[in-house]
Amino acid sequence: MFSDGEKKRRVEAVKGLMQDEKLDVLLTIGNGCVGTNAYGCFRFLTAANVYYGLQSALFFPCSNPVGIVDSEISCGELKNAGIVTECRISTTPIQAIIDVLKESEITSGRLGTSLDILPQSWRMALEREMPGLVLCDVSEPLFRIRNHHSPEEVALIRQCGKLADAGYAEVLKNVKPGMTEQQVAAELEHATQGMGADYNFTLISTGRFSLEDNQLPCIRAATMFDCVVAHGDCISMEITPRYNGYWTQLVRTISVGEPNEDFIKMHEVSCRIIKGALEELKPGNRIGNIAIKLKQLTEEAGYVFSYPCGHICAIDLNEERITPDNDRPLEEGMAVILHPSIITPKISSGIFWGQTYLITKTGYECLMSCSDDLMSIQA
């Protein structure tokens, strides 16, 4: 999937990180499903989409990396990616990790990893079996190297945005009253996977848009149910495809039948709030300023602001949340999802709207081409 040049770039990035952090070994952990909070590091550093179980890989300053997975299938996928050429299969990965370290005569020094995702049982085993090793948290430098996207990665992220557009278009074309939420999800995922998505994280939630009925379709725990779409409902959607390991997200709420005046007003406000916050999308600006701006504009419009309002994405769907206290600066090539949830003061209804943006040298680029208009489907 990746060019030799891209793989070399990643290998060099690992070597540079290990040199900067004075590491004797780097341990990366990951899984193959919905990547979040550093699990995507394994996929980034190995260039492999391994879908089964919890995988790990050990990187050394002067020798080839060793992968540790739980099946022959995963081993083949890992080797085919081309960075990790030696692979161990084990159902007790921490023991395999300790065995590799002992074989490599690394019983002391500095072992770098993301301590926030290191299983506690693994940490205890390392401390018990390898007391000479110092465990070092390198979550921050790992975040930086996997979110400094190359032109190849940016091309994948852009293509993923087109998949989200296609899923939304399929909903507008084919969804009708009488369908269930699962059937709505099937329509959009048929489009995204038909264009090459390797995974979909889809949330669909339906219900009446009413200021009196105390229904919150846009913020209900939106796993798909057999709820039936009815005339007068709204349908809130998170359309989140992954393309060759990279994520984007499109968030929309549409009307089943003609929308009422309250729905129209909240849609207009939501679009205005997002547009006002786009001025914060520029290299060097702190991520927290985006959240502050979204909250300010929501409250000025007379609505209640609700978190989450967005997150950084790419090889992990949720790299970091957009919160007021996030001091990380935006960088060129970062992918940012904005999806503020605005709710009426009586917490009786709300709307969910947003999309993914790519940070450029001078500002941002929207990765979706679909309209911001409030759309409706008819019987």
N, C-alpha and C positions, 0 to 999 in steps of 0.2 A: 504493500500500500504506500509506503513512504520511500522516497529516493535514498540512495546511498549517502548523498550529501546531508539529508535531514537526519539520518541515523547517526552519522558522524558528529553532527552538531550536538545531538543529545549526549553522546558518549563524552564529548569534550566538556559539556556543561557539568556532567557528573564529576569528571576529573577536577575541574576548576572548583566546584563546591567542596570536594574532599580536601583539596589543597588549602583553600581558604579557611576551612573549619578544622584543619589538622586532624583529619579522620584516618584511622587505620582500616576501617570497613564501614560501608553504608548499607543499612537494612531498609528495604522499602516493602510496604505491604499494600495489597489491594484486593478488590473483588471485581466481579465482572458485570454487576447489575447497575443499579442507580448509584453512580459515584457521587460521593459527598465528603467534604472535609478531609481531603488528602488521600482518599482511596485511589484517586486517579493517578497518583504518582507512579504506581506500578505500571500502569498502561503507558504513561509518558516515557518512563526511563527504559522500558523494554520494547516499546513500539508495538506491543501485542495486545489484542483484544481477547483475553482469556475469560470465558464466561462462567466458569464453574468454581465454586468454593472460594476460600481465602488463599491467595497466592502470596509469595514473597520472593525476593531476589536479593542476593548479596553482591555488592560491588566492591572491588579492591583497587588500590592505586596502580598496581603494576601487573595484574593478572586478569583473566577473563571473568566476567560475572557468572554466578551460579544461580539458577532458578529453582524454586522448590514449589511444586504443585501437587495436586492430589489425584491426577489421572493421566493416562497415556494421551488422551485427547488434548488436555491442556498442555502437556509437554510438547506435543507436536505443534500446536499453535504458537507456543513460546519460541521454539527453535526456528519455525518458519519466518518469524518476524525479523530474525537476523542479528539481533544485538546479543541476546543470551544464547550461547551455543551449548552450554552444559546444563543439564536439568536433572533434578532428583525428584522422584515420586514418593510421597510419604503421606500417610494419614495422621501423622504426629509431626507437623511442620517444625515446631520449636526444637524437637530433638534432632531433626535433620539439619537445622540451622547450627545447632551446637556442634554436631558432627563435622560439618564443613569448616567451621571456625577452628576446631582442633586439628583437622587435617591440614589446614593452611597455616598452622602454628601461630594463630592469633588468639592468645590467651590473656593478653593485656593490651593496654592502649585505649583508644577512643572509638566507640561504636556509635555512629550517628543514625538516628531514625526519627520518625514522628511520634513522640511519646504520647500524644493525645489519642492516637488510635492503636498503640501497641497493647495487645491484650495483657491484662494484669498477670495472668498465668504465665505468659511468655516472659514478662519482665522478672517475675520471681524465679523462673527457671534459669534465666541468664545470670542473675545475681548469685544464685546458688551454685551453678556449675562453672561459671566464668567470673569469679570474684575479682580478677585483675582487670576486667573490662569496665571502663567508665561509660555509662549510657548518656549520650548527648542529644538534646532536642534540636533538630535541624528543620523543623516545620517551616520556619520563615524562609530560609534560602531555597527549600524545595518548592514553596509556593511561587517564589520569584522566577525560578527557571522554567516551571511548567506554565506560567502565565505570560511569559515573554514569547509571543507567538511568531513563528516563522511565516513567510509567504505561503508555504504549503499548508500550514495549519489554518491560516486565514481563509484560504480558498475552501477548505472543508467547512469552516464555520459559515461562510457565505452560502454554500450549497445547502447546508442544513436549514438556513433561513428560508430557502425556497421550498423545502419540504413542509415546513410549518404553514406557509402560504397555501400549498396544495391541499393540506388537510382541512384548512378552514374553508377553502373553496368547495370542497366535497361536501362539507356539512351544509353550506348554503344551497347547494344544488340538490341534495338528495334527502335531507332530513324533513320529516313531515310529522304532524300530530299523530299520536298513536304508537310511535316508536318508543322503545325503552332507552334509558341512558346507555346501556351496554351497546345497543344498536347504533346510537349516535357515535360512540367511541369507535365502533367497528368501521363506520363510514370514513372517519378521518384517518384511522390507522391503515385502512386499505390504500388510501392515497399516499401516505408517507412511506409505508413499506414498499409500495409499488415503485417508488422513486429511489429506493436504496436505504431507507432507515434500518439500522441494525437493532434498534430498540425504541420503544415509545413509553414515555411516562405521561399518561393521559388522565386528566381529572375532568369529569362532567358532573354538573349539578343543575337540577331544574327546579322550578317552583314559581309561584305567583309573584309578580312584582307589585307589591302593595305597601302603602304606608300605614295600613291599619292591621293587616293580618299577622304581623310579627313573624314574617318569613324572611329568611336570609339565604336565598339560594346561592348567592355569590360567595358566601363564606362558610356554608355548611361543610362539614368534613366530607370532601367531595370524592370519595370512592364511588365507583359506579354501582348503582342499584337497578332493580327492575322498575323503578319509577317510570311512569308513562308520560311522555310529552303531551301537553294539552294546550288547546287554544287559550291564549291569555297568559301563558307562562313566559318566563325568560330562561334561557339556557346559558349558563356560565361555563367556560371551557379554558383549561390550560392545555394547549397543544404543544407537546414537548418531545420532538423527535431527537434521536441521536444518529449521527451520520459518521461512519468510520471512527467512532469514539468521541465525537464532539457534539455538544448540545446547543440548541437554541430553544426559545420559548415564545409562543404567541398566546396572549390572553385576551379573550373576547367574551362579551355578554350580548346575546342577540334576543330579539323578540319573536315570539310565536304569535303571528297576527300583528296588527298595528300596535305600536308601543303607546302607552299612555303618556300624559304630559310630564308626570314625575320622572318616568324612565328617560324621556328625551332630555329633560333638564339635567339629570345626574350624568348622563352620557356626555353632554356638552361640558359640564364642569370637569369631569374626569379627563377629557382630552385637553382642556385648558390647563389643568394642573400639570399633566405630563409635559405639555409644550413649554410651560414656564420653568420646569425643572431641567430641561435639556441644556440650558445655559451652563449648568454645572458639569456637563459631560465634556471634559477637556483634560489633556495630560497635565499632571501636577496638582490638580485639585484633589482635596481629600474626599474619600468616599462618603464620609459622614455628612458632608455638606449637601449631598443629594437628598438624604433623608430629612435633613432640617428644612430644605426648601419645599419638599413634598408636603410635609406636615404643616408648614406655614401657609401654603397656598390652599390646602384643604380646609383648614380652620378659618381662614379669611373668607372662604366661600360659604361658611356656615355648616360644614359637615364634620363628622367625627373621623379622625385619621386612625387607621388600623395597621399594625405590623403583621406579617412581613410586607415590605413595600418593594422588594426586589433583591437581587443578589448577583454576584459575579459568577459567570459560568464559562465553560469551555469543555475541558476534558473531565472535569467534575461538574455536575449540574449545579451544585451549591458550594462553590469555592469559599465564598464569604458572604454574609448577609449585609445588606445596606442598612446600617443603623447610625444614629447620630454620633456615637462614640468611636466609630471606625476611622482611624487616622491614616490608613493606608492611602498613598496617592494613586490616582488613576495613571495608567501608562498606555502608550500607544499599543494597539493590538489587543487590549483587554476586551472581553465581551461582557456587556452589562445588561441585565434584565430589569426593566422597570415595570412594576405592576401594582401601583397603589390601590388600596381598597378604601373607597369612600363610603361612609355609612351615614344614614340620617340620624339627627340628634336623639330621637327616641329609640334608636337601634331597631328600627322596624324593617328597613330594607337597605340595599346597597348595590354597588356595581363594581365589577372586576374588569380591568382593562390594562393592556400593556403589550410590550414587545421587547425585542433584543436589539441592542445597539453595539456597534464596534467603535472603540475609541481610535481616532485618527490623529495625525500630527497636529491638526488645528482644531479638532472638535470631535465630531461623531458621525457615524453613518448608520442609518436604520437598515437592519438586515431583512426586513419584511417589506413587500411592495403592496400588500393588500390595503384597502381603503380604511380610513379611520371613521368612516360614516357608520351610523347606527343602522344595522341591517336587520331585516325581518324575514321570516319564512311564512308562507301562507299554506292554508289547508289544501 
